[in-house]
């Protein structure tokens, strides 16, 4: 068993997952469905389509067919057989343009972070193909209860949620960092950010490295990387912060190294991307070697 697989096994075994309730909903064309903050939710699309918009927050999109994972901001449409897991970090509104049949399960999740933090929202494309047994369970949840259904529901929900997390974790393990574009001038600017994430990068400075005007650079950068130059700087800082925290450096040391004006500013930025506090990330990681340079 690889170290990643072993870490994932420990993480999944430590997760406490219980279903509060499940319901089946039929949405008319144009109807909205709200996923509230503060409670974890599993949503499975049985038929139709539904679109969620996570704005500038960070999510993860998984393609079950290719096994590829990518960070996601903005809008994403789920079709029949797709799933969504929200950890309750944000308010999420989903809209169906043509109608949909969905199963919505409110879940209590107590996490420990042996293998890292989950993004606030995980979209799994073709969950039915990735986890056919779990998807079959999800499709039948929320029907009229029978004796013993409460216990069985807890078991089914745990199976479905763990399967979604496993799909994310193994796909994410193969996701490349840093992301690259097909434009060598943009890649030059992106490489500079990754090489020195603690620098106070400005759009003008990065545009100069890319030999472009400020406006052209900002537009092309967002098109190529799916985020603004400032968002890329934040991602690079958080990626480096994870490495430093896992190597045993304190939150204050990491904050100073990465150029944050205050520890609290660093904590907010780290939590916004990862969904957990840097101190918790540090506590969950064993000592690992890290290359400085």
Secondary structure per residue as TSV (DSSP state, phi and psi in degrees):
chain	resnum	aa	ss	phi	psi
A	1	X	-	360.0	131.6
A	2	X	-	-70.0	164.0
A	3	X	H	-63.8	-35.8
A	4	X	H	-65.6	-43.8
A	5	X	H	-64.3	-40.0
A	6	X	H	-64.6	-41.8
A	7	X	H	-64.5	-39.0
A	8	X	H	-66.7	-39.9
A	9	X	H	-58.2	-44.5
A	10	X	H	-63.6	-41.5
A	11	X	H	-65.2	-45.4
A	12	X	H	-66.2	-37.8
A	13	X	H	-66.4	-28.9
A	14	X	H	-86.4	-12.9
A	15	X	-	-71.8	129.8
A	16	X	E	-101.5	114.0
A	17	X	E	-127.5	124.5
A	18	X	E	-137.4	142.2
A	19	X	E	-86.3	129.2
A	20	X	E	-80.7	-49.8
A	21	X	E	-163.5	158.6
A	22	X	E	-130.1	145.2
A	23	X	E	-144.3	150.6
A	24	X	E	-103.8	130.4
A	25	X	E	-125.7	142.8
A	26	X	E	-114.1	120.1
A	27	X	E	-101.7	134.3
A	28	X	-	-80.2	167.3
A	29	X	T	-57.6	128.0
A	30	X	T	85.0	-4.5
A	31	X	-	-78.3	148.1
A	32	X	E	-108.3	152.1
A	33	X	E	-128.6	128.6
A	34	X	E	-102.0	130.4
A	35	X	E	-105.3	109.5
A	36	X	-	-75.5	156.0
A	37	X	T	-77.1	162.4
A	38	X	T	87.8	-7.2
A	39	X	S	-142.4	138.5
A	40	X	E	-72.7	146.2
A	41	X	E	-139.7	136.9
A	42	X	E	-111.0	127.3
A	43	X	E	-122.6	130.5
A	44	X	E	-123.5	129.2
A	45	X	E	-90.7	113.9
A	46	X	E	-84.6	-33.0
A	47	X	E	-159.0	155.9
A	48	X	E	82.0	-150.7
A	49	X	E	-148.6	154.9
A	50	X	E	-151.9	139.3
A	51	X	E	-115.7	131.9
A	52	X	E	-113.8	148.7
A	53	X	E	-125.8	112.6
A	54	X	-	-98.6	8.1
A	55	X	T	61.0	-134.5
A	56	X	T	-88.9	-0.3
A	57	X	S	-70.3	160.9
A	58	X	-	-97.5	130.1
A	59	X	E	-129.9	-175.5
A	60	X	E	-130.6	134.5
A	61	X	E	-116.3	129.9
A	62	X	E	-119.4	131.8
A	63	X	E	-101.8	110.7
A	64	X	T	-66.5	-30.4
A	65	X	T	-67.0	-44.2
A	66	X	T	-96.0	-17.7
A	67	X	T	78.8	9.9
A	68	X	E	-87.7	144.7
A	69	X	E	-123.2	148.9
A	70	X	E	-147.4	148.1
A	71	X	E	-69.7	153.0
A	72	X	E	-139.6	134.3
A	73	X	-	-131.0	153.1
A	74	X	S	89.7	-141.4
A	75	X	E	-97.6	148.8
A	76	X	E	-149.9	134.2
A	77	X	E	-103.3	132.0
A	78	X	E	-102.3	135.4
A	79	X	E	-111.1	177.0
A	80	X	T	-55.1	131.1
A	81	X	T	93.7	-7.9
A	82	X	-	-89.0	162.4
A	83	X	E	-137.9	159.9
A	84	X	E	-138.6	135.8
A	85	X	E	-120.8	119.3
A	86	X	E	-110.6	130.1
A	87	X	-	-89.1	8.8
A	88	X	S	81.3	16.2
A	89	X	S	-74.1	-20.1
A	90	X	S	-151.1	160.9
A	91	X	-	-77.1	130.3
A	92	X	E	-130.2	128.7
A	93	X	E	-115.0	126.4
A	94	X	E	-113.7	139.9
A	95	X	E	-128.1	137.5
A	96	X	-	-106.7	122.1
A	97	X	S	-77.4	-30.7
A	98	X	S	-121.9	2.2
A	99	X	-	105.8	152.4
A	100	X	E	-159.6	155.1
A	101	X	E	-117.4	122.3
A	102	X	E	-133.0	154.8
A	103	X	E	-109.5	126.4
A	104	X	E	-118.7	123.2
A	105	X	E	-122.1	119.6
A	106	X	E	-81.7	129.4
A	107	X	E	-129.3	140.7
A	108	X	E	-99.1	123.0
A	109	X	E	-125.5	117.8
A	110	X	E	-104.6	113.8
A	111	X	-	-103.3	147.0
A	112	X	-	-123.8	149.7
A	113	X	-	-111.9	70.2
A	114	X	S	-75.4	-29.1
A	115	X	S	-119.2	14.7
A	116	X	-	109.6	169.9
A	117	X	-	-89.0	146.3
A	118	X	-	-82.7	148.8
A	119	X	-	-65.1	160.0
A	120	X	S	-62.4	-32.5
A	121	X	E	-134.8	129.9
A	122	X	E	-117.8	119.5
A	123	X	E	-99.1	124.5
A	124	X	E	-113.0	108.8
A	125	X	E	-76.1	126.9
A	126	X	T	59.2	53.3
A	127	X	H	-58.5	-31.8
A	128	X	H	-59.5	-36.9
A	129	X	H	-77.7	-37.3
A	130	X	H	-70.3	-42.0
A	131	X	S	-137.9	73.8
A	132	X	H	-59.8	-39.2
A	133	X	H	-67.2	-45.2
A	134	X	H	-65.9	-38.4
A	135	X	H	-64.7	-37.1
A	136	X	H	-63.9	-38.6
A	137	X	H	-63.4	-47.0
A	138	X	H	-59.2	-37.3
A	139	X	H	-64.9	-25.2
A	140	X	H	-101.5	-7.0
A	141	X	T	-69.1	153.0
A	142	X	T	88.6	4.5
A	143	X	S	-81.3	175.5
A	144	X	-	-55.4	128.2
A	145	X	-	-70.0	149.7
A	146	X	-	-126.6	167.1
A	147	X	T	-55.0	132.2
A	148	X	T	87.7	-5.3
A	149	X	H	-64.5	-31.5
A	150	X	H	-61.1	-48.5
A	151	X	H	-63.7	-45.7
A	152	X	H	-63.4	-38.3
A	153	X	H	-60.8	-42.5
A	154	X	H	-59.4	-44.4
A	155	X	H	-64.4	-43.5
A	156	X	H	-64.8	-44.2
A	157	X	H	-63.7	-43.0
A	158	X	H	-58.9	-42.7
A	159	X	H	-61.3	-45.7
A	160	X	H	-66.7	-46.6
A	161	X	H	-65.6	-44.2
A	162	X	H	-62.0	-37.0
A	163	X	H	-65.1	-40.8
A	164	X	H	-64.4	-42.0
A	165	X	H	-65.3	-40.9
A	166	X	H	-62.6	-41.6
A	167	X	H	-60.5	-42.3
A	168	X	H	-64.8	-47.0
A	169	X	H	-64.3	-43.9
A	170	X	H	-74.1	-33.6
A	171	X	H	-69.1	-42.5
A	172	X	H	-66.0	-28.3
A	173	X	H	-63.1	-24.5
A	174	X	T	-98.4	0.2
A	175	X	-	-70.7	133.2
A	176	X	-	-82.3	140.6
A	177	X	S	-133.0	136.0
A	178	X	S	-82.0	154.4
A	179	X	-	-65.5	150.1
A	180	X	-	-128.0	155.8
A	181	X	-	-107.6	-175.1
A	182	X	S	-100.2	11.4
A	183	X	-	-110.8	112.4
A	184	X	H	-62.6	-27.3
A	185	X	H	-72.5	-42.0
A	186	X	H	-65.9	-40.6
A	187	X	H	-63.3	-31.8
A	188	X	H	-62.3	-43.2
A	189	X	H	-67.6	-42.5
A	190	X	H	-63.8	-40.7
A	191	X	H	-63.3	-36.4
A	192	X	H	-64.3	-39.3
A	193	X	H	-63.0	-47.9
A	194	X	H	-64.2	-37.0
A	195	X	H	-68.9	-30.6
A	196	X	T	-141.8	69.9
A	197	X	T	-67.2	-19.1
A	198	X	T	-80.3	-9.0
A	199	X	S	-69.5	147.5
A	200	X	-	-83.3	84.9
A	201	X	-	-76.1	137.0
A	202	X	-	-112.7	157.4
A	203	X	H	-62.7	-37.4
A	204	X	H	-62.3	-42.2
A	205	X	H	-65.5	-44.1
A	206	X	H	-67.6	-37.5
A	207	X	H	-62.7	-36.7
A	208	X	H	-63.2	-40.6
A	209	X	H	-63.5	-32.9
A	210	X	T	-89.1	0.1
A	211	X	T	57.3	44.8
A	212	X	S	-134.5	162.8
A	213	X	-	-70.7	161.2
A	214	X	H	-59.1	-46.3
A	215	X	H	-68.9	-41.8
A	216	X	H	-66.0	-42.4
A	217	X	H	-61.5	-47.9
A	218	X	H	-60.4	-41.0
A	219	X	H	-69.1	-46.2
A	220	X	H	-68.7	-35.2
A	221	X	H	-63.9	-45.4
A	222	X	H	-63.9	-40.5
A	223	X	H	-64.1	-39.4
A	224	X	H	-77.4	-38.7
A	225	X	H	-109.5	-6.9
A	226	X	S	73.6	17.2
A	227	X	S	-158.3	161.6
A	228	X	-	-73.1	163.3
A	229	X	H	-55.8	-39.5
A	230	X	H	-63.7	-38.9
A	231	X	H	-65.8	-36.2
A	232	X	H	-66.3	-40.0
A	233	X	H	-59.7	-44.9
A	234	X	H	-61.1	-44.6
A	235	X	H	-61.3	-42.2
A	236	X	H	-64.8	-39.6
A	237	X	H	-65.8	-43.4
A	238	X	H	-67.0	-39.7
A	239	X	H	-60.2	-45.4
A	240	X	H	-67.3	-36.9
A	241	X	H	-61.1	-40.9
A	242	X	H	-57.6	-45.3
A	243	X	H	-62.6	-44.7
A	244	X	H	-67.0	-41.3
A	245	X	H	-65.3	-41.0
A	246	X	H	-66.3	-24.9
A	247	X	T	-82.0	-3.5
A	248	X	T	101.9	2.9
A	249	X	-	-72.3	149.6
A	250	X	-	-75.0	163.6
A	251	X	H	-60.4	-42.1
A	252	X	H	-64.8	-40.8
A	253	X	H	-63.1	-44.0
A	254	X	H	-65.8	-41.1
A	255	X	H	-58.4	-45.5
A	256	X	H	-68.1	-42.2
A	257	X	H	-59.4	-36.5
A	258	X	T	-94.5	8.8
A	259	X	T	81.2	19.0
A	260	X	-	-79.5	144.2
A	261	X	S	-70.5	-24.7
A	262	X	S	-151.5	157.5
A	263	X	H	-62.9	-35.8
A	264	X	H	-66.5	-38.5
A	265	X	H	-62.5	-39.7
A	266	X	H	-65.1	-43.4
A	267	X	H	-59.7	-43.6
A	268	X	H	-63.0	-45.8
A	269	X	H	-63.9	-42.3
A	270	X	H	-65.6	-44.8
A	271	X	H	-67.2	-35.0
A	272	X	H	-62.4	-36.4
A	273	X	H	-84.3	-44.1
A	274	X	H	-96.7	-22.1
A	275	X	S	88.8	-1.9
A	276	X	S	-136.1	161.8
A	277	X	-	-73.7	148.3
A	278	X	H	-60.6	-32.6
A	279	X	H	-64.0	-36.5
A	280	X	H	-71.1	-39.1
A	281	X	H	-60.2	-45.2
A	282	X	H	-62.3	-42.7
A	283	X	H	-66.9	-27.3
A	284	X	H	-82.6	-15.5
A	285	X	S	-98.8	139.4
A	286	X	-	-80.1	164.8
A	287	X	-	-65.6	129.7
A	288	X	-	-133.5	151.6
A	289	X	-	-72.1	151.1
A	290	X	-	-141.0	139.9
A	291	X	-	-93.3	122.2
A	292	X	-	-95.9	144.3
A	293	X	-	158.5	360.0
